[in-house]
Amino acid sequence: WQFLEAATSDQSSGIVWGCDGTSISGTQLSLGSGESNTTLIVSNCNEPSFAAKLCYNLALGGQNDWYLPSVDELYLMYKNLHLKGLGNFIVPFPQYFSSSELGPSNIYSFSFVDGHVGGYGKSSLLLVRAIRTY
């Protein structure tokens, strides 16, 4: 793939990451890992509704290959869209879930306020923005 495409709006203004207390082994932070992270999460989490599943099941703009971005992919969205006034990101609490796990009960999140990477609990209600590659 050559390009990342971000959905033009958020898929949720507050949904859980899912599977609190369960480690989803193998997720990564790096650029290009969001798609495989999402597949791992969806394959290993049996809850009815959670952030990665929302992206995985998304059909938007004639495409159905959306996924929950890794923390590094969120950084690119912040740098290339949000800082240029593009992307319709929610303000003042634009804290987004990444597909990158921090531990059995925590994940990496990304703040679109200041570009800060932090940790949040899997049961927190954060924003979700799907991306896809092409």
HELIX and SHEET records of a PDB file:
HELIX    1   1 GLY A   34  ASN A   44  1                                  11    
HELIX    2   2 ALA A   51  TYR A   56  1                                   6    
HELIX    3   3 VAL A   71  ASN A   80  1                                  10    
HELIX    4   4 HIS A   82  LYS A   84  5                                   3    
SHEET    1   A 2 LEU A   4  ALA A   6  0                                        
SHEET    2   A 2 ILE A 131  THR A 133 -1                                        
SHEET    1   B 2 SER A  12  ILE A  15  0                                        
SHEET    2   B 2 LEU A 126  VAL A 128 -1                                        
SHEET    1   C 3 GLN A  95  GLY A 103  0                                        
SHEET    2   C 3 ASN A 106  SER A 111 -1                                        
SHEET    3   C 3 VAL A 117  GLY A 121 -1                                        
END                                                                             
